[in-house]
Protein backbone atom coordinates (compact mmCIF):
# COMPACT_ATOMS: atom_id res chain seq x y z
CA UNK A 1 0.00 0.00 0.00
CA UNK A 2 2.81 2.48 0.57
CA UNK A 3 3.35 2.32 -3.19
CA UNK A 4 0.18 4.41 -3.29
CA UNK A 5 1.79 7.17 -1.20
CA UNK A 6 3.07 9.05 -4.26
CA UNK A 7 -0.36 8.84 -5.92
CA UNK A 8 -1.95 10.11 -2.73
CA UNK A 9 0.44 13.03 -2.29
CA UNK A 10 0.08 14.07 -5.93
CA UNK A 11 -3.72 14.01 -5.67
CA UNK A 12 -3.65 15.79 -2.31
CA UNK A 13 -1.66 18.69 -3.76
CA UNK A 14 -4.42 19.25 -6.31
CA UNK A 15 -7.29 18.97 -3.80
CA UNK A 16 -6.10 20.97 -0.78
CA UNK A 17 -7.70 24.44 -0.46
CA UNK A 18 -5.33 27.43 -0.52
CA UNK A 19 -6.00 28.37 3.09
CA UNK A 20 -5.35 24.89 4.50
CA UNK A 21 -1.81 24.19 5.66
CA UNK A 22 -0.60 20.61 5.95
CA UNK A 23 1.57 20.49 9.07
CA UNK A 24 2.19 16.77 9.50
CA UNK A 25 1.91 13.51 7.59
CA UNK A 26 2.14 9.94 8.85
CA UNK A 27 2.12 7.01 6.44
CA UNK A 28 1.65 3.45 7.64
CA UNK A 29 1.22 0.26 5.60
CA UNK A 30 -2.59 0.49 5.78
CA UNK A 31 -3.47 4.10 6.52
CA UNK A 32 -2.54 7.76 6.29
CA UNK A 33 -3.05 10.45 8.89
CA UNK A 34 -2.23 14.10 8.62
CA UNK A 35 -2.61 17.25 10.68
CA UNK A 36 -3.62 20.57 9.23
CA UNK A 37 -4.53 24.16 10.04
CA UNK A 38 -7.26 26.16 8.35
CA UNK A 39 -8.82 29.61 8.55
CA UNK A 40 -12.43 28.42 8.62
CA UNK A 41 -14.77 25.49 9.15
CA UNK A 42 -15.82 25.87 5.51
CA UNK A 43 -12.25 25.20 4.39
CA UNK A 44 -12.10 22.08 6.55
CA UNK A 45 -15.40 20.82 5.12
CA UNK A 46 -14.25 21.55 1.57
CA UNK A 47 -10.97 19.73 2.18
CA UNK A 48 -12.74 16.68 3.64
CA UNK A 49 -15.07 16.53 0.65
CA UNK A 50 -12.16 16.89 -1.78
CA UNK A 51 -10.11 14.24 0.06
CA UNK A 52 -13.00 11.79 -0.27
CA UNK A 53 -12.66 12.05 -4.07
CA UNK A 54 -9.05 10.78 -4.08
CA UNK A 55 -9.33 7.31 -5.59
CA UNK A 56 -6.45 5.63 -3.72
CA UNK A 57 -7.97 6.28 -0.26
CA UNK A 58 -11.23 5.53 1.53
CA UNK A 59 -12.83 5.96 4.98
CA UNK A 60 -11.78 9.61 5.23
CA UNK A 61 -12.70 11.21 8.55
CA UNK A 62 -11.57 13.85 10.99
CA UNK A 63 -10.82 13.08 14.61
CA UNK A 64 -11.75 16.54 15.78
CA UNK A 65 -11.21 20.24 15.34
CA UNK A 66 -9.48 22.56 17.81
CA UNK A 67 -10.00 26.32 17.72
CA UNK A 68 -6.87 28.40 18.30
CA UNK A 69 -7.77 31.96 19.21
CA UNK A 70 -5.75 34.82 17.73
CA UNK A 71 -3.02 36.12 20.02
CA UNK A 72 -4.29 39.69 19.98
CA UNK A 73 -7.78 41.14 19.91
CA UNK A 74 -9.02 41.20 16.36
CA UNK A 75 -6.70 38.42 15.17
CA UNK A 76 -8.49 35.69 13.25
CA UNK A 77 -8.84 32.29 14.90
CA UNK A 78 -7.32 29.27 13.21
CA UNK A 79 -8.54 25.70 13.34
CA UNK A 80 -6.29 22.68 13.84
CA UNK A 81 -7.57 19.30 12.74
CA UNK A 82 -6.45 15.83 11.83
CA UNK A 83 -7.64 13.57 9.05
CA UNK A 84 -7.25 9.81 8.92
CA UNK A 85 -7.96 7.53 5.97
CA UNK A 86 -7.16 4.07 4.67
CA UNK A 87 -5.62 3.03 1.41
CA UNK A 88 -8.35 1.88 -0.95
CA UNK A 89 -8.67 -1.91 -0.96
CA UNK A 90 -9.44 -1.89 -4.70
CA UNK A 91 -6.25 0.05 -5.39
CA UNK A 92 -4.27 -2.29 -3.12
CA UNK A 93 -5.54 -5.32 -5.04
CA UNK A 94 -4.60 -3.70 -8.37
CA UNK A 95 -1.09 -2.94 -7.06
CA UNK A 96 -0.66 -6.52 -5.89
CA UNK A 97 -1.80 -7.87 -9.28
CA UNK A 98 0.69 -5.65 -11.10
CA UNK A 99 3.50 -6.73 -8.75
CA UNK A 100 2.76 -10.40 -9.44
CA UNK A 101 2.98 -9.98 -13.22
C-alpha positions as CSV (number, residue, x, y, z in Angstrom):
1,X,0.0,0.0,0.0
2,X,2.8,2.5,0.6
3,X,3.4,2.3,-3.2
4,X,0.2,4.4,-3.3
5,X,1.8,7.2,-1.2
6,X,3.1,9.0,-4.3
7,X,-0.4,8.8,-5.9
8,X,-2.0,10.1,-2.7
9,X,0.4,13.0,-2.3
10,X,0.1,14.1,-5.9
11,X,-3.7,14.0,-5.7
12,X,-3.7,15.8,-2.3
13,X,-1.7,18.7,-3.8
14,X,-4.4,19.3,-6.3
15,X,-7.3,19.0,-3.8
16,X,-6.1,21.0,-0.8
17,X,-7.7,24.4,-0.5
18,X,-5.3,27.4,-0.5
19,X,-6.0,28.4,3.1
20,X,-5.4,24.9,4.5
21,X,-1.8,24.2,5.7
22,X,-0.6,20.6,6.0
23,X,1.6,20.5,9.1
24,X,2.2,16.8,9.5
25,X,1.9,13.5,7.6
26,X,2.1,9.9,8.8
27,X,2.1,7.0,6.4
28,X,1.7,3.4,7.6
29,X,1.2,0.3,5.6
30,X,-2.6,0.5,5.8
31,X,-3.5,4.1,6.5
32,X,-2.5,7.8,6.3
33,X,-3.0,10.4,8.9
34,X,-2.2,14.1,8.6
35,X,-2.6,17.2,10.7
36,X,-3.6,20.6,9.2
37,X,-4.5,24.2,10.0
38,X,-7.3,26.2,8.4
39,X,-8.8,29.6,8.5
40,X,-12.4,28.4,8.6
41,X,-14.8,25.5,9.2
42,X,-15.8,25.9,5.5
43,X,-12.2,25.2,4.4
44,X,-12.1,22.1,6.6
45,X,-15.4,20.8,5.1
46,X,-14.3,21.5,1.6
47,X,-11.0,19.7,2.2
48,X,-12.7,16.7,3.6
49,X,-15.1,16.5,0.6
50,X,-12.2,16.9,-1.8
51,X,-10.1,14.2,0.1
52,X,-13.0,11.8,-0.3
53,X,-12.7,12.0,-4.1
54,X,-9.1,10.8,-4.1
55,X,-9.3,7.3,-5.6
56,X,-6.5,5.6,-3.7
57,X,-8.0,6.3,-0.3
58,X,-11.2,5.5,1.5
59,X,-12.8,6.0,5.0
60,X,-11.8,9.6,5.2
61,X,-12.7,11.2,8.5
62,X,-11.6,13.9,11.0
63,X,-10.8,13.1,14.6
64,X,-11.7,16.5,15.8
65,X,-11.2,20.2,15.3
66,X,-9.5,22.6,17.8
67,X,-10.0,26.3,17.7
68,X,-6.9,28.4,18.3
69,X,-7.8,32.0,19.2
70,X,-5.7,34.8,17.7
71,X,-3.0,36.1,20.0
72,X,-4.3,39.7,20.0
73,X,-7.8,41.1,19.9
74,X,-9.0,41.2,16.4
75,X,-6.7,38.4,15.2
76,X,-8.5,35.7,13.2
77,X,-8.8,32.3,14.9
78,X,-7.3,29.3,13.2
79,X,-8.5,25.7,13.3
80,X,-6.3,22.7,13.8
81,X,-7.6,19.3,12.7
82,X,-6.4,15.8,11.8
83,X,-7.6,13.6,9.0
84,X,-7.3,9.8,8.9
85,X,-8.0,7.5,6.0
86,X,-7.2,4.1,4.7
87,X,-5.6,3.0,1.4
88,X,-8.4,1.9,-0.9
89,X,-8.7,-1.9,-1.0
90,X,-9.4,-1.9,-4.7
91,X,-6.3,0.1,-5.4
92,X,-4.3,-2.3,-3.1
93,X,-5.5,-5.3,-5.0
94,X,-4.6,-3.7,-8.4
95,X,-1.1,-2.9,-7.1
96,X,-0.7,-6.5,-5.9
97,X,-1.8,-7.9,-9.3
98,X,0.7,-5.7,-11.1
99,X,3.5,-6.7,-8.8
100,X,2.8,-10.4,-9.4
101,X,3.0,-10.0,-13.2
